[in-house]
Amino acid sequence: MDLTEPRRHGSVSIRLVRQRDARVLQHELLTNRGWLRPWEATSPDGPVSLDMRLGIRRLLQQYRDGSGVPFVMEWEGRVTGQLNVWGIARGSLASATIGYWVSERFAGRGITPTSVALATDICFTELRLHRMEICIRPENRASLRVVEKLGFRYEGLRRRYIHIDGDWRDHYAFALTRDEVGAEGVLGRFAAGRAPRDAATIPPADRLPA
Ligand SMILES: CC(C)(COP(=O)(O)OP(=O)(O)OC[C@H]1O[C@@H](n2cnc3c(N)ncnc32)[C@H](O)[C@@H]1OP(=O)(O)O)[C@@H](O)C(=O)NCCC(=O)NCCS
């Protein structure tokens, strides 16, 4: 399994982040503050560093420890954002969570759904994980579209679940298990237009008040 080599579908590819991505990622983070801040993880203990060099070093350490897989997402070979597989639990859970962002100028090209499909398939087949999860704030329409397109299954509302943009925020949880996707893979069924349409639908009781 060589994740330093890009895995592609059309113009989109993902590969393991490397230390020399720090400059471009740092630039994108700093020039997209208004775009990213409402959805960015923060710490209840105070401000977190935006130092990408340090951030990448930590992510690659987690990769070596087996607790995460830090990818960058690319469009025609240009770095557009990050996709992070984190919280890998082995044993009888065999589960992990995916987080992601793209720069505003690359939004709307389908980079994230394709990348999430590629990453989820890698996790199911090469990392032998059983379940992949994505948690999204109810206000994040763009991110909710990503799980809708891929047919991730709605699992429930988690109250004050993750510290985002300076406070504990409610999140919707979505997941896929390897057996519900089958041999076709997440990318295969997405590309063929066969992702289940209503899997990510939020039941009325969990919807935000209009
Ligand atoms: C959520 C996000 C990763 C989606 O990535 P993407 O590669 O643009 O995904 P898509 O191209 O499939 O677009 C998804 C939806 O975003 C919305 N969108 C598209 N272009 C947009 C733009 N320029 N500005 C705002 N929203 C846009 C559309 O609703 C689109 O759905 P549609 O294809 O049905 O029209 C991206 O919007 C982002 O990075 N947002 C900021 C960080 C963030 O929210 N991270 C996720 C936290 S859970």
The ligand as a MOL file (V3000), in Angstrom:
LIG
                    3D

  0  0  0     0  0            999 V3000
M  V30 BEGIN CTAB
M  V30 COUNTS 48 50 0 0 0
M  V30 BEGIN ATOM
M  V30 1 C -17.8860 21.2690 2.2780 0
M  V30 2 C -16.8490 21.3280 1.1780 0
M  V30 3 C -15.6450 20.5070 1.5980 0
M  V30 4 C -17.4630 20.7440 -0.1180 0
M  V30 5 O -16.4450 20.5530 -1.0570 0
M  V30 6 P -16.6410 20.6530 -2.6630 0
M  V30 7 O -15.4180 20.0270 -3.2450 0
M  V30 8 O -16.9540 22.0370 -3.0470 0
M  V30 9 O -17.9220 19.7070 -2.8970 0
M  V30 10 P -18.9640 19.7790 -4.1180 0
M  V30 11 O -18.2910 20.2920 -5.3420 0
M  V30 12 O -19.6230 18.4500 -4.1730 0
M  V30 13 O -20.0330 20.8710 -3.6420 0
M  V30 14 C -20.9110 20.5780 -2.5770 0
M  V30 15 C -21.9240 21.7170 -2.4340 0
M  V30 16 O -21.2690 22.9230 -2.1010 0
M  V30 17 C -22.0720 24.0310 -2.5630 0
M  V30 18 N -21.2110 24.9050 -3.3540 0
M  V30 19 C -20.7310 24.7280 -4.5950 0
M  V30 20 N -19.9470 25.7610 -4.9610 0
M  V30 21 C -19.9270 26.6040 -3.9310 0
M  V30 22 C -19.2900 27.8480 -3.6950 0
M  V30 23 N -18.5150 28.4270 -4.6150 0
M  V30 24 N -19.4750 28.4380 -2.5070 0
M  V30 25 C -20.2430 27.8670 -1.5660 0
M  V30 26 N -20.8740 26.6830 -1.7240 0
M  V30 27 C -20.7210 26.0590 -2.8930 0
M  V30 28 C -23.1820 23.4520 -3.4020 0
M  V30 29 O -24.3330 23.3920 -2.5660 0
M  V30 30 C -22.6870 22.0460 -3.7030 0
M  V30 31 O -23.7450 21.1240 -3.8800 0
M  V30 32 P -24.2800 20.8660 -5.3970 0
M  V30 33 O -23.1270 20.2190 -6.1260 0
M  V30 34 O -25.4490 19.9910 -5.2070 0
M  V30 35 O -24.5980 22.2220 -5.9810 0
M  V30 36 C -16.3930 22.8030 0.9020 0
M  V30 37 O -17.5550 23.5740 0.7020 0
M  V30 38 C -15.5620 23.3920 2.0320 0
M  V30 39 O -14.3610 23.1560 2.1050 0
M  V30 40 N -16.1940 24.1630 2.9290 0
M  V30 41 C -15.4920 24.7940 4.0240 0
M  V30 42 C -14.9290 23.7700 5.0340 0
M  V30 43 C -15.9550 22.7540 5.4500 0
M  V30 44 O -17.1380 23.0200 5.5600 0
M  V30 45 N -15.5060 21.5090 5.7170 0
M  V30 46 C -16.3850 20.3990 6.0860 0
M  V30 47 C -16.6480 20.3560 7.5430 0
M  V30 48 S -17.7420 18.9960 7.9300 0
M  V30 END ATOM
M  V30 BEGIN BOND
M  V30 1 1 1 2
M  V30 2 1 2 3
M  V30 3 1 2 4
M  V30 4 1 2 36
M  V30 5 1 4 5
M  V30 6 1 5 6
M  V30 7 2 6 7
M  V30 8 1 6 8
M  V30 9 1 6 9
M  V30 10 1 9 10
M  V30 11 2 10 11
M  V30 12 1 10 12
M  V30 13 1 10 13
M  V30 14 1 13 14
M  V30 15 1 14 15
M  V30 16 1 15 16
M  V30 17 1 15 30
M  V30 18 1 16 17
M  V30 19 1 17 18
M  V30 20 1 17 28
M  V30 21 1 18 19
M  V30 22 1 18 27
M  V30 23 2 19 20
M  V30 24 1 20 21
M  V30 25 1 21 22
M  V30 26 2 21 27
M  V30 27 1 22 23
M  V30 28 2 22 24
M  V30 29 1 24 25
M  V30 30 2 25 26
M  V30 31 1 26 27
M  V30 32 1 28 29
M  V30 33 1 28 30
M  V30 34 1 30 31
M  V30 35 1 31 32
M  V30 36 2 32 33
M  V30 37 1 32 34
M  V30 38 1 32 35
M  V30 39 1 36 37
M  V30 40 1 36 38
M  V30 41 2 38 39
M  V30 42 1 38 40
M  V30 43 1 40 41
M  V30 44 1 41 42
M  V30 45 1 42 43
M  V30 46 2 43 44
M  V30 47 1 43 45
M  V30 48 1 45 46
M  V30 49 1 46 47
M  V30 50 1 47 48
M  V30 END BOND
M  V30 END CTAB
M  END
